[in-house]
Amino acid sequence: MKRGVTEPLGDIIRRLLREQSLETPLNQYRLIDAWKDVVGPGIARYTTNVYIKNQALYVHLSSSVLRQELMMSRKMLVQNLNAQVGSQVIVDIIFC
C-alpha cells in the first residue's frame, strides 16, 4: 500500500471547520470565553451577559461606573480579545 502526503491533523481540522462554516461560531465562542481572562475576575464579576452580533461584542454590566471606565479602553480590549482568539472576530464592543 502506497502512502500519500501526510498532513498535520490540526490543518485538517481547521480546513474541515472552514468547509462546514463552523470556524466563525467556534471563534466567537472562544472570544466570549476569553472575556473573563482578558478583563480579570474583578470586572468579570460585574458582567451579566456577553454575546456577539454583527462583529460587535455586547457586554451587559451591572455597574454604570465600570461601564464608563471600560468605554475609554474599548480599542485596547478589542485588540486583546482578538489576539487571545488568534483571529479578528469583533471590530467593536458595545457596553450596555
Backbone as numpy.savetxt, mean C-alpha at the origin, in Angstrom:
# Nx Ny Nz CAx CAy CAz Cx Cy Cz
14.54 -37.40 -21.15 13.70 -36.23 -21.15 14.59 -35.00 -21.15
14.33 -34.08 -22.03 15.13 -32.87 -22.15 14.51 -31.76 -21.30
15.35 -31.10 -20.54 14.87 -30.01 -19.70 14.93 -28.69 -20.46
13.94 -27.86 -20.21 13.89 -26.55 -20.84 14.64 -25.53 -20.00
14.48 -24.32 -20.36 15.13 -23.23 -19.63 14.42 -23.06 -18.29
15.20 -23.01 -17.23 14.61 -22.83 -15.91 14.35 -21.35 -15.66
13.33 -21.11 -14.87 12.93 -19.75 -14.53 12.64 -19.70 -13.04
13.07 -18.64 -12.36 12.80 -18.55 -10.92 11.30 -18.58 -10.62
10.95 -19.25 -9.55 9.55 -19.39 -9.17 8.89 -18.04 -8.92
9.61 -17.10 -8.32 9.07 -15.76 -8.06 8.64 -15.06 -9.33
9.44 -15.21 -10.40 9.09 -14.60 -11.69 7.83 -15.23 -12.27
7.70 -16.53 -12.11 6.52 -17.23 -12.62 5.27 -16.76 -11.87
5.37 -16.64 -10.56 4.23 -16.21 -9.76 3.84 -14.78 -10.12
4.82 -13.88 -10.26 4.52 -12.49 -10.64 3.83 -12.42 -12.00
4.33 -13.21 -12.95 3.72 -13.22 -14.28 2.28 -13.75 -14.22
2.07 -14.79 -13.43 0.73 -15.35 -13.28 -0.22 -14.33 -12.65
0.24 -13.64 -11.61 -0.59 -12.62 -10.97 -0.94 -11.50 -11.94
0.03 -11.09 -12.74 -0.19 -10.04 -13.73 -1.19 -10.50 -14.79
-1.03 -11.73 -15.28 -1.93 -12.26 -16.31 -3.36 -12.42 -15.80
-3.51 -12.74 -14.53 -4.83 -12.94 -13.95 -5.41 -11.65 -13.34
-4.72 -10.53 -13.53 -5.14 -9.22 -13.00 -5.28 -9.24 -11.48
-4.37 -9.93 -10.82 -4.38 -10.01 -9.37 -3.25 -9.21 -8.73
-2.36 -8.67 -9.54 -1.21 -7.96 -9.00 -1.63 -6.67 -8.29
-2.52 -5.90 -8.89 -2.96 -4.63 -8.28 -3.69 -4.85 -6.97
-4.68 -5.75 -6.89 -5.33 -5.96 -5.59 -4.37 -6.45 -4.51
-3.41 -7.27 -4.89 -2.43 -7.76 -3.93 -1.57 -6.62 -3.40
-1.12 -5.73 -4.30 -0.32 -4.58 -3.87 -1.15 -3.63 -3.02
-2.43 -3.47 -3.33 -3.30 -2.63 -2.51 -3.43 -3.20 -1.10
-3.61 -4.50 -1.01 -3.68 -5.15 0.30 -2.39 -4.95 1.08
-1.25 -5.10 0.41 0.05 -4.92 1.07 0.22 -3.49 1.57
-0.23 -2.52 0.77 -0.09 -1.12 1.16 -0.95 -0.82 2.38
-2.19 -1.29 2.38 -3.07 -1.06 3.53 -2.47 -1.72 4.78
-1.92 -2.90 4.62 -1.29 -3.61 5.73 -0.03 -2.87 6.21
0.65 -2.18 5.30 1.88 -1.45 5.65 1.60 -0.15 6.38
0.36 0.33 6.36 0.03 1.61 7.00 0.51 1.65 8.45
0.18 0.62 9.22 0.54 0.63 10.65 2.05 0.55 10.86
2.76 -0.07 9.93 4.22 -0.16 10.04 4.88 1.18 9.69
4.34 1.88 8.71 4.93 3.14 8.27 4.67 4.26 9.28
3.44 4.34 9.79 3.12 5.45 10.70 3.41 5.13 12.16
3.52 3.87 12.49 3.81 3.47 13.86 2.56 3.20 14.67
2.73 2.55 15.82 1.56 2.15 16.62 0.80 3.33 17.23
1.49 4.43 17.50 0.82 5.59 18.10 -0.24 6.18 17.19
0.11 6.36 15.93 -0.84 6.91 14.96 -1.85 5.84 14.54
-1.40 4.61 14.39 -2.29 3.52 13.99 -3.44 3.34 14.99
-3.20 3.68 16.23 -4.24 3.55 17.26 -5.43 4.47 16.98
-5.19 5.61 16.34 -6.25 6.57 16.02 -6.87 6.33 14.65
-6.40 5.33 13.94 -6.92 5.00 12.62 -8.12 4.07 12.78
-9.25 4.48 12.18 -10.45 3.65 12.31 -10.75 2.85 11.04
-10.38 3.37 9.87 -10.65 2.67 8.62 -9.64 3.12 7.57
-9.15 2.18 6.78 -8.19 2.48 5.70 -8.62 1.69 4.47
-8.77 2.39 3.33 -9.09 1.71 2.08 -8.56 2.52 0.90
-8.48 1.88 -0.27 -7.97 2.52 -1.48 -9.09 2.60 -2.50
-9.21 3.78 -3.11 -10.18 3.99 -4.18 -9.58 4.96 -5.17
-9.51 4.56 -6.44 -8.97 5.41 -7.52 -7.57 5.93 -7.21
-6.69 5.06 -6.80 -5.29 5.35 -6.49 -5.13 6.37 -5.37
-6.12 6.49 -4.53 -6.03 7.36 -3.35 -6.28 6.51 -2.11
-5.45 6.70 -1.10 -5.61 6.00 0.16 -6.50 6.86 1.07
-7.63 6.32 1.47 -8.54 7.01 2.38 -8.26 6.51 3.79
-7.97 7.43 4.68 -7.65 7.08 6.06 -8.60 7.84 6.97
-9.41 7.09 7.72 -10.33 7.69 8.68 -9.62 7.73 10.03
-9.58 8.92 10.61 -8.90 9.12 11.89 -9.90 9.61 12.93
-9.68 9.22 14.16 -10.57 9.64 15.25 -10.08 10.93 15.92
-8.96 11.48 15.50 -8.40 12.69 16.07 -8.24 13.76 14.99
-8.92 14.89 15.16 -8.82 15.97 14.18 -7.44 16.64 14.23
-6.83 16.67 15.39 -5.49 17.25 15.52 -4.48 16.41 14.75
-4.57 15.11 14.90 -3.68 14.20 14.18 -3.92 14.30 12.68
-5.17 14.46 12.28 -5.52 14.60 10.87 -4.79 15.80 10.26
-4.79 16.93 10.94 -4.10 18.13 10.46 -2.59 17.93 10.42
-2.07 17.24 11.41 -0.64 16.94 11.47 -0.20 16.10 10.28
-0.97 15.06 9.98 -0.62 14.16 8.89 -0.81 14.80 7.52
-1.71 15.76 7.41 -1.92 16.46 6.13 -0.63 17.12 5.66
0.17 17.60 6.59 1.41 18.29 6.25 2.49 17.32 5.75
2.41 16.07 6.13 3.44 15.11 5.70 2.86 14.09 4.72
1.82 14.48 4.00 1.13 13.57 3.08 2.05 13.04 1.98
2.85 13.90 1.34 3.72 13.46 0.24 4.75 12.44 0.71
5.31 12.69 1.89 6.30 11.77 2.43 5.65 10.42 2.74
4.43 10.44 3.27 3.73 9.19 3.57 3.44 8.39 2.30
3.04 9.09 1.22 2.78 8.41 -0.05 4.05 7.72 -0.54
5.17 8.43 -0.48 6.44 7.86 -0.93 6.84 6.66 -0.08
6.72 6.78 1.23 7.11 5.69 2.13 6.22 4.46 1.97
4.92 4.68 1.80 4.01 3.54 1.62 4.27 2.83 0.30
4.44 3.59 -0.77 4.73 2.98 -2.06 6.08 2.25 -2.03
7.06 2.82 -1.35 8.37 2.17 -1.23 8.26 0.87 -0.44
7.42 0.86 0.57 7.23 -0.35 1.39 6.68 -1.50 0.55
5.80 -1.17 -0.40 5.20 -2.19 -1.27 6.11 -2.51 -2.45
6.89 -1.53 -2.88 7.78 -1.74 -4.02 7.12 -1.44 -5.34
6.03 -0.70 -5.31 5.29 -0.36 -6.52 4.47 0.90 -6.24
4.17 1.67 -7.29 3.34 2.86 -7.08 1.88 2.45 -7.10
1.33 2.34 -5.91 -0.05 1.91 -5.74 -0.97 3.10 -5.57
-0.49 4.11 -4.81 -1.32 5.31 -4.56 -0.57 6.55 -5.01
-1.34 7.59 -5.29 -0.74 8.88 -5.66 -1.13 9.97 -4.66
-2.09 9.67 -3.78 -2.55 10.67 -2.81 -3.12 9.97 -1.57
-3.18 10.72 -0.48 -3.81 10.24 0.74 -4.87 11.25 1.12
-6.07 10.77 1.42 -7.16 11.62 1.85 -7.50 11.25 3.28
-7.37 12.21 4.17 -7.67 11.97 5.57 -9.09 12.41 5.87
-9.87 11.51 6.44 -11.28 11.77 6.75 -11.49 11.79 8.24
